[in-house]
Amino acid sequence: MKFCFCFFGLNRSLSKTIASIEQQVFGPVRKAGFDYTVYAAFMDPGETFTNYRSGEVGCAPERGSEQLLGTKKFLMIDQTKADQQLDNSMAFGSRDPWGDHYTSVRNACRALVSLDAVTKLWEENEADPDQTIFVYLRPDMIYHDPLPLKDITDAFAKFGANLFLTPFWATFGGLNDRMAVLGSNAARAYGHRIQIMDTFLAELGTGMHAETFVRYVASRIPSALDQPALQMTASRLRSNGKLRREYFSNTSGKRLAPAWASRSFLASCRGFIPQKYEELSAEIRRVLRPLIRGRRHAS
């Protein structure tokens, strides 16, 4: 058994997040004596990029800091060319879940492009994927907890190639799309999901909602939706140095809570929660969860 770490997305702040990656992600694996390899595929937006939703205006991506990851293979993806290919996708003719003129949809699709690319890297280089645990994660996050190795290896022994663990928080009616721990079959489906994006959009009609898409992928993998949630938290660090406030809704401390434990009441009614309602949905979860649990126990 070995581990394979796959970094995807945009390199906003790796020089500042690498310490937490070393301590919380790589460190536990090294300490336990497991071998591991690292792959990364990052979007290259040019000299600067702007994301009004995250408060990043005219920010420069980091360059060169990817060397800190010690990658076996690394790829930079021309974002302009990727955008031209994405223009033909159904994502821009479907519902706009964030209501920001498809800006967030485009960013979600760019993440899918880098996921697809990093998956191709390990497929071309890993000799024994069925005996490998794949960890997909972003380079712009401060990881607060160590990778829960015992939970992961126990789950891998049970689910094997269909291992599909995602964090309990930031589910927004689907499954967290910021990191995942996967077996080889699940990793291919998760990493290449852009290839079934139009099918997803046609079937569900939700628009390109990132978390709903992850749940859709999981629903196509045997037992994936019955697996426990990953007990690990992280916060996004923006290029402007601001640490994004996250809502880690499961405070019970229970070992490997079921994946459905953090789905909100509103999500069960409406199918998904647009991220602009993040604070409202988190507060509703906080208030309603004890009541819902109490009714379950009473029944």
BANUKE-935634 format. One record per residue (C-alpha): residue number from 0; x, y, z. Coordinates in steps of 0.2 Angstrom, whole numbers, plus 5000, padded with zeros to 4 digits. Layout:
N
<NUM,<X,Y,Z>>
...
//
This chain:
299
<0,<5000,5000,5000>>
<1,<5006,5017,4996>>
<2,<4999,5035,4994>>
<3,<4998,5047,4979>>
<4,<4995,5065,4982>>
<5,<4987,5075,4968>>
<6,<4986,5094,4969>>
<7,<4975,5103,4958>>
<8,<4968,5121,4955>>
<9,<4977,5138,4956>>
<10,<4993,5141,4965>>
<11,<4988,5156,4975>>
<12,<4998,5154,4991>>
<13,<5008,5137,4992>>
<14,<5023,5146,4999>>
<15,<5012,5150,5014>>
<16,<5002,5134,5015>>
<17,<5017,5121,5013>>
<18,<5021,5121,5031>>
<19,<5003,5114,5035>>
<20,<5004,5102,5020>>
<21,<5021,5095,5027>>
<22,<5015,5094,5044>>
<23,<4997,5088,5042>>
<24,<4997,5079,5025>>
<25,<5014,5072,5021>>
<26,<5020,5071,5039>>
<27,<5008,5057,5045>>
<28,<5011,5046,5030>>
<29,<5030,5048,5032>>
<30,<5029,5044,5050>>
<31,<5019,5028,5047>>
<32,<5032,5022,5035>>
<33,<5021,5023,5019>>
<34,<5029,5027,5002>>
<35,<5021,5041,4993>>
<36,<5022,5051,4976>>
<37,<5016,5068,4972>>
<38,<5008,5075,4956>>
<39,<5002,5093,4953>>
<40,<4993,5101,4938>>
<41,<4990,5120,4941>>
<42,<4980,5133,4930>>
<43,<4991,5147,4923>>
<44,<4980,5162,4922>>
<45,<4994,5174,4916>>
<46,<5002,5188,4925>>
<47,<4987,5192,4936>>
<48,<4970,5186,4940>>
<49,<4954,5193,4947>>
<50,<4940,5184,4957>>
<51,<4928,5197,4965>>
<52,<4919,5184,4974>>
<53,<4935,5179,4984>>
<54,<4941,5197,4986>>
<55,<4956,5195,4974>>
<56,<4958,5209,4962>>
<57,<4973,5210,4951>>
<58,<4983,5196,4961>>
<59,<4998,5187,4954>>
<60,<4998,5168,4955>>
<61,<5013,5160,4964>>
<62,<5027,5154,4952>>
<63,<5041,5142,4957>>
<64,<5034,5137,4974>>
<65,<5027,5120,4966>>
<66,<5045,5114,4969>>
<67,<5041,5114,4987>>
<68,<5029,5099,4985>>
<69,<5043,5088,4978>>
<70,<5032,5082,4963>>
<71,<5036,5067,4952>>
<72,<5027,5076,4938>>
<73,<5021,5093,4937>>
<74,<5010,5102,4923>>
<75,<5005,5120,4921>>
<76,<4989,5122,4911>>
<77,<4986,5137,4899>>
<78,<4970,5144,4906>>
<79,<4966,5155,4891>>
<80,<4966,5139,4880>>
<81,<4957,5129,4893>>
<82,<4943,5143,4893>>
<83,<4942,5142,4874>>
<84,<4938,5124,4875>>
<85,<4926,5126,4890>>
<86,<4916,5139,4880>>
<87,<4907,5125,4871>>
<88,<4902,5116,4887>>
<89,<4883,5115,4892>>
<90,<4889,5123,4908>>
<91,<4887,5141,4901>>
<92,<4870,5137,4894>>
<93,<4863,5129,4910>>
<94,<4857,5137,4926>>
<95,<4870,5148,4935>>
<96,<4869,5142,4953>>
<97,<4879,5157,4960>>
<98,<4870,5170,4950>>
<99,<4886,5179,4946>>
<100,<4886,5179,4927>>
<101,<4894,5162,4926>>
<102,<4911,5168,4934>>
<103,<4910,5155,4948>>
<104,<4904,5142,4935>>
<105,<4920,5145,4925>>
<106,<4931,5144,4940>>
<107,<4923,5127,4945>>
<108,<4926,5121,4927>>
<109,<4944,5127,4927>>
<110,<4946,5116,4943>>
<111,<4939,5101,4934>>
<112,<4952,5104,4920>>
<113,<4966,5103,4932>>
<114,<4959,5088,4940>>
<115,<4958,5079,4924>>
<116,<4976,5084,4920>>
<117,<4983,5078,4937>>
<118,<4974,5062,4935>>
<119,<4982,5058,4918>>
<120,<4999,5061,4926>>
<121,<4997,5048,4939>>
<122,<4988,5036,4926>>
<123,<5004,5038,4916>>
<124,<5016,5035,4930>>
<125,<5009,5024,4944>>
<126,<5013,5005,4942>>
<127,<5001,4998,4954>>
<128,<4986,5010,4956>>
<129,<4975,4996,4964>>
<130,<4986,4996,4979>>
<131,<4987,5015,4980>>
<132,<4977,5027,4990>>
<133,<4974,5044,4981>>
<134,<4973,5060,4990>>
<135,<4966,5075,4980>>
<136,<4969,5092,4988>>
<137,<4971,5110,4984>>
<138,<4988,5119,4987>>
<139,<4979,5135,4993>>
<140,<4973,5128,5010>>
<141,<4979,5128,5028>>
<142,<4976,5110,5034>>
<143,<4971,5110,5052>>
<144,<4971,5092,5056>>
<145,<4982,5077,5052>>
<146,<4977,5065,5039>>
<147,<4967,5052,5049>>
<148,<4978,5037,5043>>
<149,<4969,5023,5053>>
<150,<4952,5028,5047>>
<151,<4958,5029,5029>>
<152,<4967,5013,5029>>
<153,<4953,5004,5038>>
<154,<4941,5011,5025>>
<155,<4953,5006,5011>>
<156,<4953,4988,5017>>
<157,<4934,4988,5016>>
<158,<4931,4997,5000>>
<159,<4947,4995,4990>>
<160,<4946,5003,4973>>
<161,<4929,5011,4977>>
<162,<4935,5020,4992>>
<163,<4927,5038,4992>>
<164,<4930,5049,5007>>
<165,<4926,5067,5007>>
<166,<4926,5080,5021>>
<167,<4910,5082,5032>>
<168,<4910,5101,5030>>
<169,<4906,5113,5015>>
<170,<4894,5100,5007>>
<171,<4881,5113,5001>>
<172,<4869,5099,4998>>
<173,<4881,5088,4989>>
<174,<4899,5083,4994>>
<175,<4914,5094,4998>>
<176,<4924,5096,4982>>
<177,<4940,5103,4990>>
<178,<4948,5087,4994>>
<179,<4945,5068,4993>>
<180,<4953,5052,4998>>
<181,<4950,5038,4985>>
<182,<4953,5021,4978>>
<183,<4959,5019,4960>>
<184,<4942,5017,4953>>
<185,<4935,5031,4962>>
<186,<4950,5042,4958>>
<187,<4948,5040,4940>>
<188,<4929,5044,4941>>
<189,<4933,5059,4953>>
<190,<4948,5065,4943>>
<191,<4940,5064,4925>>
<192,<4922,5070,4930>>
<193,<4923,5084,4918>>
<194,<4921,5071,4904>>
<195,<4903,5067,4911>>
<196,<4899,5085,4915>>
<197,<4887,5088,4901>>
<198,<4878,5072,4906>>
<199,<4877,5078,4924>>
<200,<4870,5095,4918>>
<201,<4857,5086,4907>>
<202,<4851,5074,4920>>
<203,<4850,5085,4935>>
<204,<4846,5102,4929>>
<205,<4855,5111,4944>>
<206,<4868,5120,4933>>
<207,<4887,5117,4936>>
<208,<4886,5117,4955>>
<209,<4902,5109,4961>>
<210,<4897,5100,4976>>
<211,<4881,5093,4968>>
<212,<4893,5086,4954>>
<213,<4904,5077,4967>>
<214,<4889,5069,4974>>
<215,<4883,5064,4957>>
<216,<4900,5056,4953>>
<217,<4899,5047,4970>>
<218,<4882,5040,4966>>
<219,<4889,5031,4951>>
<220,<4902,5021,4961>>
<221,<4896,5006,4971>>
<222,<4894,5010,4990>>
<223,<4902,5027,4989>>
<224,<4887,5036,4996>>
<225,<4887,5024,5011>>
<226,<4905,5028,5016>>
<227,<4910,5038,5031>>
<228,<4915,5056,5030>>
<229,<4933,5062,5031>>
<230,<4937,5070,5048>>
<231,<4949,5083,5042>>
<232,<4947,5102,5041>>
<233,<4956,5115,5031>>
<234,<4954,5134,5027>>
<235,<4957,5143,5010>>
<236,<4971,5155,5010>>
<237,<4969,5169,4997>>
<238,<4982,5177,4986>>
<239,<4979,5193,4996>>
<240,<4984,5185,5012>>
<241,<4966,5183,5019>>
<242,<4961,5167,5027>>
<243,<4943,5162,5022>>
<244,<4932,5159,5036>>
<245,<4925,5141,5035>>
<246,<4910,5133,5044>>
<247,<4915,5116,5051>>
<248,<4897,5111,5055>>
<249,<4901,5094,5063>>
<250,<4907,5098,5081>>
<251,<4902,5081,5088>>
<252,<4920,5074,5087>>
<253,<4912,5057,5082>>
<254,<4924,5046,5073>>
<255,<4920,5045,5054>>
<256,<4903,5052,5055>>
<257,<4892,5046,5040>>
<258,<4893,5057,5024>>
<259,<4875,5062,5026>>
<260,<4878,5070,5044>>
<261,<4882,5087,5037>>
<262,<4869,5089,5024>>
<263,<4858,5104,5029>>
<264,<4839,5104,5031>>
<265,<4837,5116,5016>>
<266,<4848,5105,5005>>
<267,<4836,5090,5008>>
<268,<4822,5101,5002>>
<269,<4830,5110,4988>>
<270,<4843,5099,4981>>
<271,<4858,5112,4983>>
<272,<4862,5128,4992>>
<273,<4871,5142,4982>>
<274,<4887,5147,4990>>
<275,<4882,5165,4992>>
<276,<4870,5158,5006>>
<277,<4884,5150,5015>>
<278,<4882,5159,5031>>
<279,<4864,5158,5032>>
<280,<4864,5139,5028>>
<281,<4877,5136,5042>>
<282,<4867,5145,5055>>
<283,<4851,5135,5050>>
<284,<4861,5119,5052>>
<285,<4868,5124,5069>>
<286,<4850,5128,5075>>
<287,<4841,5114,5067>>
<288,<4853,5099,5069>>
<289,<4850,5096,5088>>
<290,<4831,5096,5084>>
<291,<4832,5084,5070>>
<292,<4843,5073,5080>>
<293,<4831,5073,5094>>
<294,<4817,5068,5083>>
<295,<4827,5054,5076>>
<296,<4831,5047,5093>>
<297,<4813,5049,5099>>
<298,<4806,5039,5084>>
//
